[in-house]
Amino acid sequence: MNSFVRKTLVVQLQTRGTGRCSVLAHLTYDADDPFAVTAVFAHDGRVLARWRLDRQLLADGLDGPAGVGDVRLEPVTTGMWRELRLEFLGDVRPDGGRHRAAVYAWAPAVAAFLRETRKVVAPGREEVRMDDVLAEILAAG
């Protein structure tokens, strides 16, 4: 069985004072890191940002507001169009505020990606090999 799930979505990026622009979101799930989804946002072959997200947080965000801190999600409906709004808070700006960006993804595509991840590792069946984690920490010094 394949232990990876990969999906590329066209999403809409919106930053402070701008309209939306299309970028790619490369979503990856790896059974070796069963709680996480990696999202790499790219435009014109350049990586704009890379985030590791909690898989359950993504699922929760499809149903209602979820997340605190640097990542917040919520479903948004405009007419028949259902989106997942992902808000990312970045570093502190010189004026004391924080950089922030919102990404709008088509909710059914995110839901389909999550269904595929559940075929690889079902919720509640995630395992973390603590010996491997400790060995990695000790090796890093």
Long-range contacts (C-beta under 8 A, 24 or more apart in sequence): 1-120, 2-120, 3-30, 3-31, 3-32, 3-120, 4-28, 4-29, 4-30, 4-31, 4-120, 5-29, 5-113, 5-116, 5-117, 5-119, 5-120, 7-109, 7-112, 7-113, 7-116, 9-105, 9-106, 9-109, 9-110, 9-113, 11-41, 11-103, 11-104, 11-105, 11-106, 12-103, 12-104, 12-105, 13-41, 13-43, 13-48, 13-101, 13-102, 13-103, 14-101, 14-102, 14-103, 14-104, 15-100, 15-101, 15-102, 16-99, 16-100, 20-104, 23-48, 23-103, 25-103, 25-105, 27-110, 27-113, 29-55, 29-113, 29-116, 29-117, 29-120, 31-120, 31-121, 34-121, 34-125, 34-126, 34-127, 34-128, 35-126, 35-128, 37-113, 37-117, 41-103, 49-88, 49-101, 51-88, 55-114, 55-117, 56-123, 58-84, 58-110, 58-114, 59-114, 61-86, 62-107, 62-110, 62-111, 62-114, 75-107, 76-104, 81-106, 82-106, 82-107, 82-108, 83-107, 84-110
